[in-house]
């Protein structure tokens, strides 16, 4: 049987992870006067998830990186 490694991008997001990401998303959307349900809000959310799956788990670092990107 083939064994494939479990990569960070394949790991599930747990409730605490989602809470952290939602907090950062809320802060960034509030800063920009956006709703989370707009295309821009969804793009920020997708970028936050990508950063998180790449190993950025600190709330302040996520905020700073996503803020610099958008």
Secondary structure, DSSP 8 states (H G I E B T S, - for coil): -------GGGS---HHHHHHHHHHHHHHHHHHT--TTSHHHHHHHHHHHHHHHTT---HHHHHHHHHHH-
